[in-house]
Amino acid sequence: MTTVDVTPARVEDEILALYRAHLSKGRATVAELFGSHMEVSSSGAWLRTSDGERFLNCGGYGVFIAGARHPIVMDAVQRQLAVHPIATRILLEPTVARAAQALASVLPTGLERIHFALSGAEAVETGLKLARAHGRTHLVSTWGGYHGKTLGALSVTGKEVYQKPFQPLLPQVTHIRFGDADALEEALAAHPGQSCVILEPVQGEGGVIVPPDGYLKQAERLCREYDSFLILDEVQTGLGRLGAWWGADHAGVTPDVLLIGKALGGGVMPVSAAVASRRVFAPFDKDPYIHTATFSGAPVLMAAVQGAIQAIKEERLVSRAAELGWRLLPELRRIAEDNCPDLVVEVRGQGLLIGVEMAEPGLAGELLIELFNHGIVGNHSMIGSATVRFTPPAILTDDDVEYLLDGFQRATRDLVKHQVRMPGNGS
């Protein structure tokens, strides 16, 4: 009898071929750099590949603040899935109302109206449309800021390489330097009463760029002074990632619109939201069909939102993220300084959003591979391409922390060895 080869290598070859045939040739090439591993299961801070290897997940672009498959979130989703996963959107549906109540309980004061969506980019589009509805037609964003790749969100994303193939984008967009209050004032003074400013509390895809102390407070003051609209994009930074519920809380500001995503689905479902005050939300209240989406507020997604908020509250993951950040950041910085000071420009971050900026983009890719070789999944930064990002979950145990630090220690040492062995480096 003929047997079929179903070894992991054979399956990986099949999946790579399917990627190339139907998805992305480039994505398949990147996968090969990491050994063509396939992730097939996850739990908590860990994921497993098809060949049985285990990796500490410090990537996920900020999705897994509660880890993977958190039991509270999974229970909520499974219960909803069993009875009513998708609604007609004609009748009232209790799950979305309760999800809104749960989210409102942790929002900054004054933000109480919510529009649910699926992706961060959809939340950005919602915020931009609210600004337009209030007559703010000139957009001000920052170089290095990342807000998504739909046309509106892409217009305010500060990276020309992503914009150029799709131009013309939205008109009347000004990009300024992040953290420069004088540049912001100049942009707003040029269009008083007409501007909408969109900022991240910390630029994630920009390379974990932390603004100067007081910058967001200055931005809020300037927006009020020049009668401008302020959108705070917390798709990556919100729900505890920075060691507070929101970057807005850290800065002591209340934006006109706050954008949420990634962790909102509890690491189980894709969910985002744009939240605002009653006054700002008024155009959407006036006409319930002016801004809609088929899967906005879908019951199974709203169950995940309720589970995510419950898990973050009950396990005190916000304060845990702050504690872990205080522990990890100085240790990662020390290891980098000890092992490869000539290769690392800076280790910086806030809470559990940590960036390691390398001397050049190629080194960031090499460090990601070395980390992977030592059982750790990190992220590259799409705009700040020389920066490796760590966005670990706030459920890390002491053993997980030691594993991460040990893996970073070994990865940086191996990175230096690899550089020494390269032709032209004295080998």
Buried (B, 14 or more C-beta within 10 A) or exposed (E): EEEEEEEBEEBBEEBBEEBBEEEEEEEBEEBEEEEBBBEEEBEBBBBBBBBEBEBBBBBBBBBBBBBBBBEBBBEBBEEBEEEBBEBEBEEEBEBBEBBBEBBBEBBBEEBBBBBBBBBBBBBBBBBBBBBBBBEBBBBBBBBBBBBBBBBBBBBBBBBEEBBEEEEEBBEEBBBBEBBBBEBBBEBBEEBEEBBBBBBBBBBBBBBBBBBEEEBBEBBBBBBEEBEBBBBBBBBBBBBBBBBBBBBBBBBEBBBBBBBBBBBBBBBBBBBBBBBBBEEBBBBBEEEEEEBEBEBBBBBBBBBBBBBBBBBBBEBEBBEBBBBBBEBBBEBBBEBBEEBBEEBBBBBBBBBBBBBBBBEEBEBBBBBBBBBBBBBBBBBBBBBBBBBBBBBBBBBBEEEBBEBBBBBBBBBBBBBBEBBEEEEEEEE
